[in-house]
Amino acid sequence: MEAERDAIIAALTPVVAGIAATFGPVCEAVLHDYRRPEHSVVAVAGSLTGRTVGGAMSEIGMRMLTRGDEAADELNYVTRTDTGRLLKSSTMLLRDSSGQVFGALCVNVDVTAASEVHALLGALAGTATAPAEPPVTTFGDDIDSVVDVMLDAHRHQSWALLDRAGRLDLFRSLDERGVFAVRRAIEQVAGRLGISRASAYSYLSQSRKQANTGGPS
């Protein structure tokens, strides 16, 4: 099975460059091997997100990873980088002959300029409406920095001020976004929250139990 997966990755590697060359500098294609979450990028062409071979998956990939074989392709979604670029993206999962997810081919297209022209034409025609603000997605070669940004997004209140329900909600939300699919993430989260690793494992376990039962544990 590993040989089959390796062969699929090898076959798709030149496709990455072909996709980026076809669409030009507004396009980036990235091939991920989810068997190595901390270094999932095995091929990349284009430079919209600044990632390189050996870099980490984004929070979108982490979400896919935690869903496992139940994950589905995500096509034509819009997101924004931390530098303000507006991207239209598709994440197409790679499956082996048994149906198991082991990677993804991702295509990102910079539509910032197109969006600005669209807004200008709408304003000139008097039909402009305020567009929905797309979510900011964290891209980076360092998986720790991706986890840190995701954790920061959930820290609206000090850990010490959260009640038990709030703490479980925090861990459940992080879990749903794939944070704990990454090796060493539990230690990283515990350190950022100022709690012991044992406490972090306990909250994670309780949050998963609560999610499975559909109510308080």
HUKAHU-V561161 format. One record per residue. RES is the residue in three letters. OMEGA is omega in whole degrees, 0 to 359 (NA if undefined). Layout:
[[RES OMEGA] [RES OMEGA]]
This chain:
[[MET 179] [GLU 178] [ALA 178] [GLU 180] [ARG 178] [ASP 181] [ALA 178] [ILE 178] [ILE 181] [ALA 181] [ALA 183] [LEU 184] [THR 178] [PRO 178] [VAL 180] [VAL 179] [ALA 180] [GLY 179] [ILE 182] [ALA 180] [ALA 181] [THR 184] [PHE 174] [GLY 188] [PRO 178] [VAL 186] [CYS 172] [GLU 175] [ALA 184] [VAL 177] [LEU 183] [HIS 171] [ASP 185] [TYR 177] [ARG 179] [ARG 187] [PRO 183] [GLU 180] [HIS 191] [SER 184] [VAL 180] [VAL 175] [ALA 178] [VAL 175] [ALA 187] [GLY 187] [SER 181] [LEU 183] [THR 175] [GLY 181] [ARG 181] [THR 177] [VAL 183] [GLY 180] [GLY 185] [ALA 174] [MET 177] [SER 177] [GLU 176] [ILE 177] [GLY 179] [MET 178] [ARG 177] [MET 184] [LEU 183] [THR 177] [ARG 177] [GLY 184] [ASP 177] [GLU 181] [ALA 179] [ALA 177] [ASP 173] [GLU 188] [LEU 174] [ASN 173] [TYR 183] [VAL 178] [THR 181] [ARG 177] [THR 180] [ASP 175] [THR 176] [GLY 179] [ARG 178] [LEU 184] [LEU 167] [LYS 191] [SER 171] [SER 177] [THR 183] [MET 187] [LEU 174] [LEU 178] [ARG 175] [ASP 185] [SER 177] [SER 180] [GLY 181] [GLN 178] [VAL 179] [PHE 180] [GLY 180] [ALA 170] [LEU 184] [CYS 177] [VAL 178] [ASN 177] [VAL 180] [ASP 181] [VAL 181] [THR 182] [ALA 180] [ALA 179] [SER 180] [GLU 178] [VAL 179] [HIS 179] [ALA 180] [LEU 180] [LEU 178] [GLY 179] [ALA 179] [LEU 181] [ALA 180] [GLY 182] [THR 185] [ALA 173] [THR 181] [ALA 180] [PRO 175] [ALA 182] [GLU 180] [PRO 180] [PRO 175] [VAL 179] [THR 181] [THR 174] [PHE 178] [GLY 178] [ASP 183] [ASP 183] [ILE 180] [ASP 180] [SER 177] [VAL 179] [VAL 180] [ASP 181] [VAL 179] [MET 179] [LEU 179] [ASP 182] [ALA 182] [HIS 185] [ARG 179] [HIS 182] [GLN 179] [SER 177] [TRP 182] [ALA 181] [LEU 179] [LEU 173] [ASP 184] [ARG 180] [ALA 179] [GLY 179] [ARG 178] [LEU 177] [ASP 179] [LEU 181] [PHE 179] [ARG 180] [SER 178] [LEU 180] [ASP 180] [GLU 180] [ARG 172] [GLY 183] [VAL 188] [PHE 171] [ALA 182] [VAL 178] [ARG 178] [ARG 183] [ALA 181] [ILE 177] [GLU 180] [GLN 179] [VAL 179] [ALA 180] [GLY 181] [ARG 181] [LEU 181] [GLY 178] [ILE 180] [SER 177] [ARG 179] [ALA 178] [SER 180] [ALA 177] [TYR 181] [SER 179] [TYR 179] [LEU 180] [SER 180] [GLN 180] [SER 179] [ARG 178] [LYS 179] [GLN 180] [ALA 182] [ASN 181] [THR 179] [GLY 180] [GLY 181] [PRO 179] [SER NA]]
